[in-house]
Amino acid sequence: MSQNEPFHCGRFKSLKVLYTFLLKSLALKLCETNQMQYKVLVVDDSKLARMVMASALRRIRPEWELIEAINADDAVEAISSHSVDIALVDFNMPGIDGLELVAKIRKASPTMPVAVVSANVQDEIIGRARELNAAFVAKPLTDEALGAFLSGAALRLKKKK
């Protein structure tokens, strides 16, 4: 290759493009190694709803571990046996509802980031969730809403450590 010929290396048309790509790749790797990995508990009696939340979580935070529970009893067991960091709790469940479960979680883990996730968007439910220091995320769940909650949760957990 002479000095007047353009540089071609696969998909990179210039050294500048290659250099930029390598810098961005290195920065991304550094960010990934500095990110904390958390365990997220998803509690919902509906398998479809758990699948939707799990799918969104894997898109937003693929490095985080997912634990699923189908009711409050399973959730309490998961929290004690898996060192859960964050909980996403459905409101409408048979037996103990989501807010009662959040109250139980608060007794065991007062600072755990928790969100009540529900299509039942009523001021009373949102207010009760806030009284328990829990966020409220409306269904249908969006990546933006879940991502905002998870980002806030990660910040709270990082400050705690």
HUKATA-V490780 format. One record per residue. RES is the residue in one small letter. PHI is phi in degrees with one decimal (NA if undefined). Layout:
res=RES phi=PHI
res=RES phi=PHI
This chain:
res=m phi=NA
res=s phi=-86.5
res=q phi=-66.5
res=n phi=-87.4
res=e phi=-80.1
res=p phi=-70.2
res=f phi=-79.0
res=h phi=-133.2
res=c phi=-140.2
res=g phi=62.8
res=r phi=-85.2
res=f phi=-93.7
res=k phi=-92.8
res=s phi=-153.0
res=l phi=-63.3
res=k phi=-62.6
res=v phi=-65.5
res=l phi=-61.8
res=y phi=-60.5
res=t phi=-61.9
res=f phi=-60.3
res=l phi=-64.4
res=l phi=-64.4
res=k phi=-64.2
res=s phi=-62.7
res=l phi=-64.6
res=a phi=-62.7
res=l phi=-62.8
res=k phi=-62.6
res=l phi=-63.7
res=c phi=-64.6
res=e phi=-62.7
res=t phi=-73.8
res=n phi=-87.8
res=q phi=-76.2
res=m phi=-79.6
res=q phi=-104.9
res=y phi=-120.7
res=k phi=-103.1
res=v phi=-113.7
res=l phi=-96.0
res=v phi=-109.9
res=v phi=-116.6
res=d phi=-160.4
res=d phi=-75.2
res=s phi=-91.4
res=k phi=-61.2
res=l phi=-61.4
res=a phi=-63.5
res=r phi=-63.8
res=m phi=-64.1
res=v phi=-63.8
res=m phi=-65.7
res=a phi=-63.7
res=s phi=-62.3
res=a phi=-64.2
res=l phi=-61.2
res=r phi=-67.1
res=r phi=-71.6
res=i phi=-81.6
res=r phi=-134.2
res=p phi=-62.7
res=e phi=-83.2
res=w phi=-83.5
res=e phi=-87.2
res=l phi=-109.2
res=i phi=-124.9
res=e phi=-114.3
res=a phi=-138.4
res=i phi=-99.2
res=n phi=-159.2
res=a phi=-64.1
res=d phi=-62.1
res=d phi=-61.9
res=a phi=-65.7
res=v phi=-62.1
res=e phi=-63.7
res=a phi=-63.2
res=i phi=-63.9
res=s phi=-75.9
res=s phi=-98.2
res=h phi=-118.2
res=s phi=50.1
res=v phi=-66.3
res=d phi=-99.4
res=i phi=-139.1
res=a phi=-128.2
res=l phi=-115.3
res=v phi=-121.5
res=d phi=-69.8
res=f phi=-79.7
res=n phi=-87.5
res=m phi=-137.3
res=p phi=-66.7
res=g phi=79.1
res=i phi=-78.1
res=d phi=-78.7
res=g phi=-60.2
res=l phi=-70.4
res=e phi=-65.0
res=l phi=-64.8
res=v phi=-60.4
res=a phi=-61.0
res=k phi=-65.0
res=i phi=-61.3
res=r phi=-60.4
res=k phi=-66.2
res=a phi=-84.1
res=s phi=-137.7
res=p phi=-60.5
res=t phi=-106.2
res=m phi=-62.1
res=p phi=-65.3
res=v phi=-133.2
res=a phi=-126.1
res=v phi=-88.3
res=v phi=-113.4
res=s phi=-157.6
res=a phi=-85.7
res=n phi=-84.7
res=v phi=-90.6
res=q phi=-122.6
res=d phi=-55.7
res=e phi=-62.0
res=i phi=-68.0
res=i phi=-62.3
res=g phi=-62.8
res=r phi=-65.5
res=a phi=-62.2
res=r phi=-63.8
res=e phi=-59.6
res=l phi=-90.8
res=n phi=59.1
res=a phi=-119.3
res=a phi=-79.3
res=f phi=-123.8
res=v phi=-120.9
res=a phi=-79.4
res=k phi=-95.6
res=p phi=-67.5
res=l phi=-69.1
res=t phi=-113.7
res=d phi=-60.4
res=e phi=-64.8
res=a phi=-65.7
res=l phi=-66.3
res=g phi=-60.3
res=a phi=-63.5
res=f phi=-63.0
res=l phi=-64.2
res=s phi=-63.3
res=g phi=-62.8
res=a phi=-63.5
res=a phi=-62.5
res=l phi=-62.4
res=r phi=-60.6
res=l phi=-69.2
res=k phi=-65.4
res=k phi=-66.1
res=k phi=-68.4
res=k phi=-83.6
